[in-house]
């Protein structure tokens, strides 16, 4: 282990404001799995320095482009604000309350929720984060039949900030209006549950590794990925040598929430293993709603050679694991079968 690693303090940040409730989120996964099934390119900056270059990802004729403002691309820490908003909206939905894309944020509540400090600089950083979120724009093409549609949108549309009048100018509250892109994903319950220690991870790269593991490993026993592919998914500017050391640090300290990490240096393969902690805190149940009989006819065409009743069981379990209640079950099931066939081909 390197000298830098041996000098590293406690692997997790202290729990500044003890809280025990899980929160629901991962807007990156929620949005992109709905828009582009094979989306792998990250759109939050992992750098502490302003990133002002345009990012572009292309796959099978589809493309997505992320354009930052002059203040820089939204960072993975700025994403905490979206996590907070999504959590509040999901809590209301579960209580059958009306929801709106406009979310009033009590500034101190947000700082406590995200395990941040509550000094003046923390409130100032919050305002800067809102600016970057509002300034980041996403553009993509959507192909339907023989037509191509071009759309551009943001993470949040507008924001209002209120400060206390006087010398300290303390931030009291702010209100953000989520973009339709984000809000529709929440309304469709295309969200994931994150471990409460997500906010205690010290480094941006650790948060991103956790997100990837949560998305791809989920409730499976294990999931493997090559180191070069993992680095590509990260969107990190770190050289391979440095990234390899970061992964070794994760293995050594074994502090990633929900998943343990092992690394085979001979094959450059990284393996994530489920700790079982999610099963202790999240109720995973198969979806028991009704599926129209005609859906199996379309499913057979979408996944030739596969037993669609087997695929239905897989789909229902997957819905439960990802806490999704489909608004259009038949359409969702056929899409699942299509993705299943695209990944695996004929049995």
Helices and strands as residue ranges (DSSP letters): H 3-6, E 23-25, H 27-35, E 55-59, E 62-67, H 79-94, E 102-106, H 107-113, H 120-135, E 137-144, E 147-154, E 156-163, E 171-178, H 180-187, E 192-194, G 196-200, H 204-216, E 222-226, H 227-234, H 240-253, E 259-264, E 269-274, H 277-281, H 294-302, H 308-321, H 329-344
